Amino acid sequence: MKSTLIEMMTAMMPYMRPLVWVVAAAFVLALIGAFAFPKNPLARLARAVVLAGAVFFLSAQAMGAWLGAKPSINFGDAAKFEFILVPFWQVGLAALIGWALLRGLAGRKAARA
């Protein structure tokens, strides 16, 4: 069972960096929506994507720790032997804080309208 999960986690690693950029783009979209269109369904969907990303990265960190691995994302260029490793929990925590900020902004803007 553990070997299967480790193989799955290893197979998913190349897709983690693009997933971080998807969550970041959703955050920017939701931030623009929070100021311009607080009740827009697209802004709500973007906030949901940020929350889903936060939950995913935090749970992937927990699963990796359970498997005995230290899951992290390399933001450096591996071809040039640049390794800027960021643990999943830091990405998940940043997304969770961003989601809380977005939720507060959307709630405050909606109350004014």
C-alpha positions as CSV (number, residue, x, y, z in Angstrom):
1,M,0.0,0.0,0.0
2,K,2.7,2.5,1.0
3,S,4.8,1.7,-2.1
4,T,1.8,2.4,-4.3
5,L,1.1,5.7,-2.6
6,I,4.8,6.7,-3.0
7,E,4.7,5.8,-6.7
8,M,1.6,8.0,-7.1
9,M,3.2,10.9,-5.3
10,T,6.3,10.6,-7.4
11,A,4.2,10.5,-10.6
12,M,2.4,13.7,-9.5
13,M,5.5,15.7,-8.7
14,P,6.0,17.2,-12.1
15,Y,2.5,18.7,-12.0
16,M,2.8,20.4,-8.6
17,R,4.7,23.5,-9.9
18,P,2.0,24.3,-12.5
19,L,-0.7,23.7,-9.9
20,V,1.0,26.4,-7.7
21,W,0.7,28.8,-10.6
22,V,-2.9,27.9,-11.1
23,V,-3.7,28.7,-7.4
24,A,-1.7,32.0,-7.7
25,A,-3.6,33.0,-10.8
26,A,-6.9,32.2,-9.1
27,F,-5.8,34.3,-6.2
28,V,-5.1,37.3,-8.4
29,L,-8.4,36.8,-10.3
30,A,-10.3,36.6,-7.0
31,L,-8.4,39.7,-5.7
32,I,-9.5,41.7,-8.7
33,G,-13.0,40.3,-8.3
34,A,-13.1,41.2,-4.6
35,F,-12.5,44.9,-5.4
36,A,-14.4,45.2,-8.7
37,F,-17.2,42.6,-8.6
38,P,-17.6,41.1,-5.1
39,K,-20.7,39.1,-5.9
40,N,-19.5,37.8,-9.3
41,P,-19.7,34.0,-9.5
42,L,-16.3,33.9,-11.2
43,A,-14.7,35.6,-8.2
44,R,-16.5,33.1,-5.9
45,L,-15.2,30.2,-8.1
46,A,-11.6,31.7,-7.9
47,R,-11.9,31.9,-4.1
48,A,-13.0,28.2,-4.1
49,V,-10.0,27.2,-6.3
50,V,-7.6,29.0,-3.8
51,L,-9.2,27.2,-0.9
52,A,-9.1,23.8,-2.7
53,G,-5.4,24.4,-3.5
54,A,-4.7,25.2,0.1
55,V,-6.5,22.0,1.3
56,F,-4.7,20.0,-1.4
57,F,-1.2,21.1,-0.5
58,L,-1.7,20.8,3.2
59,S,-3.1,17.3,2.9
60,A,-0.4,16.3,0.5
61,Q,2.2,17.5,3.1
62,A,0.5,15.3,5.7
63,M,0.4,12.3,3.4
64,G,4.0,12.8,2.5
65,A,5.0,13.0,6.1
66,W,3.1,9.8,6.8
67,L,4.9,8.1,3.9
68,G,8.3,9.3,5.3
69,A,9.0,11.8,2.5
70,K,9.6,15.5,2.7
71,P,7.4,16.8,-0.2
72,S,8.6,20.1,-1.7
73,I,8.4,22.0,-4.9
74,N,11.6,23.1,-6.8
75,F,11.2,26.6,-8.0
76,G,14.8,26.6,-9.3
77,D,16.1,25.4,-12.6
78,A,17.1,21.8,-12.2
79,A,19.0,21.8,-15.5
80,K,21.3,24.5,-14.0
81,F,21.4,22.7,-10.6
82,E,19.4,25.4,-8.9
83,F,17.3,24.0,-6.2
84,I,14.9,26.4,-4.4
85,L,12.8,23.9,-2.5
86,V,9.6,25.0,-0.9
87,P,7.7,22.5,1.3
88,F,4.0,21.9,0.4
89,W,2.9,23.1,3.8
90,Q,4.3,26.6,3.1
91,V,2.4,26.7,-0.2
92,G,-0.8,25.5,1.4
93,L,-0.5,27.9,4.3
94,A,0.1,30.9,1.9
95,A,-3.0,29.9,-0.1
96,L,-5.0,29.5,3.1
97,I,-4.0,33.0,4.3
98,G,-4.8,34.3,0.9
99,W,-8.2,32.7,0.9
100,A,-8.9,34.2,4.4
101,L,-7.9,37.6,3.1
102,L,-10.1,37.2,0.0
103,R,-13.0,36.1,2.1
104,G,-12.7,39.1,4.4
105,L,-12.4,41.5,1.4
106,A,-15.4,40.0,-0.3
107,G,-17.5,40.1,2.9
108,R,-16.5,43.7,3.6
109,K,-17.2,44.9,0.0
110,A,-20.6,43.1,0.0
111,A,-21.6,44.7,3.2
112,R,-21.0,48.2,1.7
113,A,-23.0,47.5,-1.4
